[in-house]
Amino acid sequence: MLSRVADAIYWMSRYAERAENVARFVEANFYLTLDLPDGSQNQWLPLVSVTGDEALYLDRYERGDPERVLDFLLFDSEYWNSAFSCLNRARENARSVREIISTDMWEQINSAYHFINEAARSEPRAAIFRNPYDFCRQLRTAVTLFAGLAHDTMSQGETLQFFRLGRMLERADKTSRILDIKYFVILPSVEAVGTAEDDLQWSALLGSTSALEAYRQAVGELRPRSVVAFLILDRSFPRAIRFCLLKADAALRRISGTPPGSFVNPVERALGRVCAELNYASVDDILTFGLHEYLDDLQVDMNVVDEEICSTFFSRDSSSEDVEIGRAISPPAPAPEISPRRPAERVAR
């Protein structure tokens, strides 16, 4: 397939998944602040910090009140990571490969865009700002339908694998950031750890990733270290970071034809390294390293994988308009040894 097509499919899925996860961010914070004291009105700005775009927000607004944060994250057309901007870009990428994707997919992403565009144009948006639950739930449903249609109406070839690759990488990144909300927004005092309030907040966090029932079935008792282990290391829950990255790795290898345990390009090496680290990590390792630091470092690693994908599959030679992506023909190299984690580094998406 052409690199132009692969690029559009990859970013179409990433932007759609990102829009859904922005809605999850908002939903998570809304539920988490419900159990906080009256000062919860001041707990919305840290939500922007989790996205890595606090400096941009503060350039436009002086305060972090709920209405301004919600408008910034959901409807701001000048903010590239707002739900509106993400759905707009997903739709434009879908338009550019209209002959590749199914009619059902196009109609669904077009409908999702018009849903959020209508909300963005409506004034006032006070009802959404007071209780964003209904809006965020409808937005999440629209994007989930789009992804489901992709799997049900596209052939199981390279096009769908690029869709899966982008979607799983985006989901892993955003699950890490939703989990980081606990650190930024509601990090309790020492006295609050283990209290009913702390348990309610962890329960709400699981609910924001649609993981509460799956966690109850797999683990049972609500314990913070078990929640961390479940959302990062579980192999079977679709929003656990390890699950997402293993699925992304499988999609990548179906594109290149490279067997597990080897690599023929920098993408497979970078993603294989991250998967190997997760395969051999334990919750004790994570908590000893520091949850926030571990998640921050993991986000850096996933950014590196994304950069390698773009340079390996999508970068085009200046002498030609497009190149064809073919199967790997060079012999696989052995999997690299895993080096210790480097210090955390914040990279804004």
C-alpha positions as CSV (number, residue, x, y, z in Angstrom):
1,M,0.0,0.0,0.0
2,L,1.1,3.6,-0.5
3,S,2.7,5.4,2.4
4,R,0.2,8.3,1.9
5,V,-2.7,5.9,2.5
6,A,-1.0,4.2,5.5
7,D,-0.3,7.6,7.0
8,A,-3.9,8.7,6.7
9,I,-5.3,5.5,8.1
10,Y,-2.9,5.5,11.1
11,W,-3.7,9.1,12.0
12,M,-7.4,8.7,11.3
13,S,-7.5,6.0,14.0
14,R,-5.2,7.8,16.4
15,Y,-7.2,11.1,16.2
16,A,-10.6,9.2,16.6
17,E,-9.2,7.3,19.6
18,R,-7.8,10.5,21.1
19,A,-11.1,12.3,20.9
20,E,-12.8,9.4,22.8
21,N,-10.1,9.5,25.4
22,V,-10.4,13.2,25.9
23,A,-14.0,12.5,26.7
24,R,-12.8,9.8,29.2
25,F,-10.4,12.4,30.7
26,V,-13.3,14.8,31.3
27,E,-15.5,12.0,32.6
28,A,-12.8,10.7,34.9
29,N,-12.1,14.1,36.4
30,F,-15.8,14.9,36.7
31,Y,-16.5,11.8,38.8
32,L,-13.3,12.1,40.8
33,T,-14.1,15.7,41.8
34,L,-17.6,14.8,42.9
35,D,-16.1,13.1,46.0
36,L,-13.8,16.0,46.8
37,P,-14.6,18.8,49.2
38,D,-15.7,22.3,48.0
39,G,-12.2,23.0,46.7
40,S,-12.9,20.6,43.8
41,Q,-13.6,23.6,41.6
42,N,-9.8,24.2,41.6
43,Q,-9.0,20.7,40.5
44,W,-9.6,21.1,36.8
45,L,-6.4,22.8,35.8
46,P,-4.3,19.7,36.7
47,L,-6.3,17.8,34.1
48,V,-4.7,20.0,31.5
49,S,-1.3,19.3,33.1
50,V,-1.8,15.6,32.4
51,T,-2.2,16.3,28.7
52,G,1.1,18.2,28.7
53,D,-0.5,21.4,27.4
54,E,-0.7,23.5,30.5
55,A,1.6,26.2,29.1
56,L,-0.7,26.6,26.1
57,Y,-3.7,26.8,28.3
58,L,-2.2,29.4,30.6
59,D,-1.3,31.6,27.6
60,R,-5.0,31.9,26.9
61,Y,-6.6,31.8,30.3
62,E,-5.6,33.0,33.7
63,R,-7.7,30.6,35.8
64,G,-8.4,26.9,35.7
65,D,-12.2,27.0,36.4
66,P,-14.3,24.1,35.1
67,E,-16.0,26.0,32.2
68,R,-12.7,27.2,30.7
69,V,-11.0,23.8,31.0
70,L,-13.9,22.0,29.5
71,D,-14.2,24.4,26.6
72,F,-10.4,24.0,26.0
73,L,-10.4,20.2,26.1
74,L,-13.7,19.6,24.3
75,F,-14.4,22.5,21.9
76,D,-11.4,24.7,21.3
77,S,-10.8,24.6,17.5
78,E,-7.3,26.3,17.9
79,Y,-6.1,23.6,20.4
80,W,-4.9,20.6,18.3
81,N,-5.7,18.0,21.0
82,S,-9.2,19.1,21.8
83,A,-11.9,16.6,21.0
84,F,-13.3,18.9,18.3
85,S,-9.9,19.2,16.6
86,C,-9.2,15.5,16.8
87,L,-12.5,14.5,15.2
88,N,-12.0,17.2,12.6
89,R,-8.6,15.7,11.7
90,A,-9.9,12.2,11.8
91,R,-12.6,13.1,9.4
92,E,-10.2,14.9,7.0
93,N,-7.9,11.9,7.0
94,A,-10.9,9.7,6.3
95,R,-11.9,11.9,3.5
96,S,-8.4,11.6,1.9
97,V,-8.8,7.8,1.8
98,R,-12.5,7.7,1.0
99,E,-12.0,5.1,-1.6
100,I,-10.1,2.8,0.9
101,I,-12.5,2.8,3.9
102,S,-16.1,1.6,3.8
103,T,-19.1,3.8,3.3
104,D,-20.3,2.9,6.8
105,M,-17.0,4.1,8.3
106,W,-17.2,7.4,6.5
107,E,-20.8,8.0,7.5
108,Q,-20.0,7.3,11.1
109,I,-17.0,9.6,11.4
110,N,-18.8,12.3,9.5
111,S,-21.8,12.0,11.9
112,A,-19.5,12.1,15.0
113,Y,-17.9,15.3,13.7
114,H,-21.2,17.0,13.0
115,F,-22.3,16.0,16.5
116,I,-19.4,17.7,18.2
117,N,-19.5,20.6,15.7
118,E,-23.1,21.3,16.6
119,A,-22.3,21.3,20.3
120,A,-19.3,23.6,19.7
121,R,-21.4,26.1,17.8
122,S,-24.2,26.1,20.4
123,E,-24.4,28.9,22.9
124,P,-24.5,28.8,25.8
125,R,-22.9,25.4,26.7
126,A,-23.8,25.8,30.4
127,A,-25.7,22.5,30.5
128,I,-22.7,20.5,29.2
129,F,-20.3,22.3,31.6
130,R,-22.5,21.6,34.6
131,N,-22.8,17.9,33.8
132,P,-20.6,16.7,30.9
133,Y,-21.6,13.1,31.5
134,D,-24.2,12.8,28.7
135,F,-22.2,14.6,26.1
136,C,-19.0,12.6,26.8
137,R,-20.9,9.3,26.8
138,Q,-22.5,10.1,23.4
139,L,-19.1,11.1,22.0
140,R,-17.4,7.9,23.3
141,T,-20.2,5.8,21.8
142,A,-19.8,7.5,18.4
143,V,-16.1,6.8,18.2
144,T,-16.5,3.3,19.5
145,L,-19.0,2.6,16.7
146,F,-16.5,4.0,14.1
147,A,-13.8,1.6,15.4
148,G,-16.3,-1.3,15.4
149,L,-17.3,-0.6,11.8
150,A,-13.6,-0.6,10.8
151,H,-13.1,-4.1,12.1
152,D,-16.4,-5.3,10.7
153,T,-16.2,-3.8,7.2
154,M,-12.5,-3.7,6.3
155,S,-10.5,-6.6,4.9
156,Q,-7.9,-8.1,7.3
157,G,-5.0,-6.7,5.4
158,E,-2.3,-4.0,5.9
159,T,-4.9,-1.2,5.9
160,L,-6.7,-2.6,9.0
161,Q,-3.3,-3.3,10.7
162,F,-2.3,0.3,10.4
163,F,-5.7,1.2,11.9
164,R,-5.1,-1.1,14.8
165,L,-1.5,0.0,15.3
166,G,-2.5,3.7,15.6
167,R,-5.5,2.9,17.8
168,M,-3.7,0.7,20.2
169,L,-0.7,3.1,20.6
170,E,-3.1,6.0,21.3
171,R,-5.1,4.0,23.8
172,A,-2.0,2.9,25.7
173,D,-0.8,6.5,25.9
174,K,-4.2,7.8,27.1
175,T,-4.7,5.0,29.7
176,S,-1.4,6.0,31.2
177,R,-2.5,9.6,31.4
178,I,-5.9,8.7,32.9
179,L,-4.1,6.8,35.6
180,D,-1.8,9.7,36.1
181,I,-4.9,11.8,36.9
182,K,-4.9,10.1,40.3
183,Y,-1.4,11.5,40.9
184,F,-2.0,15.0,39.6
185,V,-5.6,15.7,40.7
186,I,-6.5,13.7,43.8
187,L,-3.3,12.6,45.3
188,P,-4.5,12.2,48.9
189,S,-2.8,13.2,52.1
190,V,-1.2,10.4,54.1
191,E,-4.2,10.4,56.4
192,A,-6.6,9.8,53.4
193,V,-4.9,6.8,52.0
194,G,-7.0,3.7,52.5
195,T,-10.1,5.6,53.6
196,A,-13.6,5.3,52.0
197,E,-12.9,8.5,50.0
198,D,-9.7,7.1,48.6
199,D,-11.6,3.8,47.6
200,L,-14.3,5.8,45.9
201,Q,-11.7,7.7,43.8
202,W,-10.0,4.5,42.7
203,S,-13.3,3.0,41.9
204,A,-14.2,6.1,39.8
205,L,-10.9,5.8,38.0
206,L,-11.6,2.2,37.0
207,G,-15.0,3.3,35.8
208,S,-13.5,5.9,33.6
209,T,-11.6,3.2,31.7
210,S,-14.6,0.9,31.6
211,A,-12.6,-1.4,33.8
212,L,-14.6,-1.7,37.0
213,E,-16.5,-4.9,36.3
214,A,-13.5,-6.6,34.6
215,Y,-11.3,-5.6,37.7
216,R,-13.9,-7.0,40.1
217,Q,-14.1,-10.3,38.2
218,A,-10.3,-10.6,37.9
219,V,-9.2,-9.3,41.3
220,G,-12.1,-8.6,43.6
221,E,-11.1,-6.4,46.5
222,L,-10.3,-2.8,45.6
223,R,-6.6,-2.2,46.4
224,P,-4.6,0.6,44.9
225,R,-1.6,-1.6,44.0
226,S,-3.9,-4.1,42.3
227,V,-5.6,-1.3,40.3
228,V,-2.1,-0.1,39.1
229,A,-1.1,-3.7,38.2
230,F,-4.4,-4.2,36.4
231,L,-4.4,-1.1,34.3
232,I,-0.7,-1.3,33.4
233,L,0.3,-5.0,33.3
234,D,-2.9,-7.0,32.5
235,R,-2.7,-9.1,29.3
236,S,-6.4,-9.6,28.7
237,F,-8.2,-6.3,29.5
238,P,-8.5,-4.2,26.3
239,R,-7.5,-0.9,27.9
240,A,-4.6,-2.1,29.9
241,I,-1.3,-0.7,28.7
242,R,0.4,-4.0,28.3
243,F,-2.5,-5.4,26.3
244,C,-2.6,-2.4,24.0
245,L,1.1,-2.5,23.2
246,L,1.2,-6.2,22.6
247,K,-1.7,-5.8,20.1
248,A,0.2,-2.9,18.5
249,D,3.3,-5.1,18.2
250,A,1.2,-7.9,16.7
251,A,-0.3,-5.5,14.1
252,L,3.2,-4.1,13.3
253,R,4.5,-7.6,12.6
254,R,1.6,-8.5,10.4
255,I,2.5,-5.5,8.3
256,S,6.2,-6.3,8.0
257,G,6.0,-10.1,8.2
258,T,8.7,-10.2,10.9
259,P,8.5,-13.1,13.4
260,P,8.4,-12.3,17.2
261,G,11.7,-12.0,18.9
262,S,13.4,-10.2,16.0
263,F,13.3,-6.9,14.2
264,V,14.1,-5.5,10.8
265,N,13.4,-1.8,11.4
266,P,13.7,0.7,14.2
267,V,9.9,0.6,14.9
268,E,10.0,-3.1,15.7
269,R,13.0,-2.6,17.9
270,A,11.5,0.3,19.8
271,L,8.1,-1.3,20.3
272,G,9.6,-4.7,21.1
273,R,11.8,-3.1,23.8
274,V,8.8,-1.5,25.5
275,C,6.8,-4.8,25.3
276,A,9.7,-6.7,26.7
277,E,10.0,-4.3,29.7
278,L,6.3,-4.7,30.4
279,N,6.4,-8.5,30.1
280,Y,9.1,-8.7,32.8
281,A,7.9,-5.8,35.0
282,S,6.1,-6.2,38.3
283,V,3.9,-3.8,40.3
284,D,6.6,-3.7,42.9
285,D,9.1,-2.5,40.3
286,I,6.6,0.2,39.2
287,L,5.8,1.5,42.7
288,T,9.5,1.4,43.7
289,F,10.4,3.5,40.7
290,G,7.4,5.8,41.4
291,L,4.1,5.5,39.6
292,H,4.1,9.0,38.1
293,E,7.8,8.6,37.1
294,Y,7.1,5.2,35.5
295,L,4.1,6.5,33.6
296,D,6.0,9.6,32.4
297,D,8.9,7.4,31.2
298,L,6.5,5.0,29.5
299,Q,4.9,7.9,27.6
300,V,8.3,9.0,26.4
301,D,8.9,5.5,25.1
302,M,5.6,5.5,23.3
303,N,6.4,8.8,21.7
304,V,9.7,7.3,20.4
305,V,7.7,4.4,18.9
306,D,5.4,6.9,17.1
307,E,8.3,8.9,15.7
308,E,9.9,5.7,14.4
309,I,6.6,4.6,12.8
310,C,6.4,8.0,11.0
311,S,10.0,8.0,9.8
312,T,10.0,4.3,8.8
313,F,6.6,4.0,7.0
314,F,5.4,7.5,6.2
315,S,8.4,9.7,5.4
316,R,8.6,10.3,1.6
317,D,11.7,10.9,-0.6
318,S,11.8,14.4,-1.8
319,S,12.2,13.1,-5.4
320,S,8.9,11.3,-5.4
321,E,5.4,12.0,-4.2
322,D,4.8,8.6,-2.6
323,V,6.4,5.2,-1.9
324,E,5.0,1.7,-1.6
325,I,5.1,-0.1,1.7
326,G,6.2,-3.7,1.1
327,R,7.0,-6.7,3.1
328,A,10.3,-6.8,5.0
329,I,13.1,-8.4,2.9
330,S,16.2,-8.0,5.1
331,P,17.0,-10.8,7.5
332,P,15.7,-10.3,11.1
333,A,18.1,-9.2,13.7
334,P,18.0,-10.7,17.2
335,A,16.0,-8.9,19.9
336,P,18.1,-6.4,21.8
337,E,19.0,-6.7,25.5
338,I,16.8,-4.5,27.7
339,S,18.6,-1.5,29.2
340,P,17.6,0.0,32.5
341,R,15.0,2.8,32.4
342,R,16.3,6.3,31.9
343,P,15.1,9.2,34.1
344,A,11.6,10.4,33.4
345,E,11.2,13.2,30.8
346,R,8.0,15.0,29.9
347,V,7.2,15.1,26.2
348,A,4.0,17.0,25.3
349,R,1.9,15.3,22.7
